[in-house]
């Protein structure tokens, strides 16, 4: 099984470098990632979070970095770059159904983009990422390593979706179906954004970020066992909370914090209708 082969070669460390069998195993993994048949994390309704992290796939991606040497890539008389030989930039054909608009975007090999995905320039998708059908990746957006992006998601301009390869057991950032991620928004450190959630422009989500739900009267935080989770259909905007002690209190300071101000309704749906016209 591929799983066992990856574990074998990864465990050998530097001894795997230059071994044709190890390289063949890695290329099988990379092909599966690009085809979407292998994922670093995948939906699993039997688990509390609804997602399962495939740590062995992450180890396979790391194996690829170990096996690859630095080479010059690109066009001799034009765009050029230097990267690991095991991770060249992906090339798409019209029959793939992926629309990559010219202007400086790049998709690393080992990333999956489904049919109907649109990339506006410049944007970048890193190895191990999974981007499902109908998703829009807007200008200056980043989809980090192993990030999982659902169907019909809009990653607005300058969105930053964090990646995670190590530790290999850590959950990557997950954006579920039909979510809207506003411009200049950052989602990091394994945060899960549930279906149909809306993150307003400028929202920042990390493991250390508490999110205040004004509708349900709850505060959402990451724990040692679980990441930060944004509920389904939540509309999150940047907010602030007062510093209640020390010089912060004396000086009347506050710190930034995301706030859930509502859940998606008919008015929210109307404001998102433009998305269909952009695809």
C-alpha angles and dihedrals in degrees: 000000000000090000092059093044092053091049090049097052094040091054091054091066116191090358088077093061112112095010111133092209092055090049092050091051091050092049089052089054093046091050090052091051092050091048092049093238091113124046135181087224130010140181114276116173091193092069125078094242093041091237136089123208113219099210093179090061089054089050088052090053090050089048088058091057090049093050098045125089124207113269137170113253138178130049118334092223098034141019111011138170142168121237143138111303089229092061112050120162114276121248121210132205127210091251090061088072093223116132113212108179114213119256112090109310121145137191118197119224112262092046123112123221116180128215114287095029113140124202119194117199132298103023136129136212117191132212118290094021118135118207115184130214124299096014121145118216105194131204118304091007122144127206105193129216114298094358113152117220120186134215122302094003119156115214100192126212115306094006112159116206107186123227133213131197098154134080084037094211092056118109115244124227109285125200110186129211123306096006120148116215111195127222121287090013122145125204113184148160102034098311115167118216109195127220120301094003118148122214111196120223114289098020115147121198125186138150089267095050118104113207118209116214108205091182100054098024094238137127118219119208138164117250133200087268104035137040126234108284125200110207123243113278095006118151108215125192132178112267140157140234127207122254104238104193144043123359091340090065092042092051095042094240130163134193128224119261134163117249129200104221100173145341123253115282138160093290091052091049091053091052089054096049091098090070093076091054092056097058 
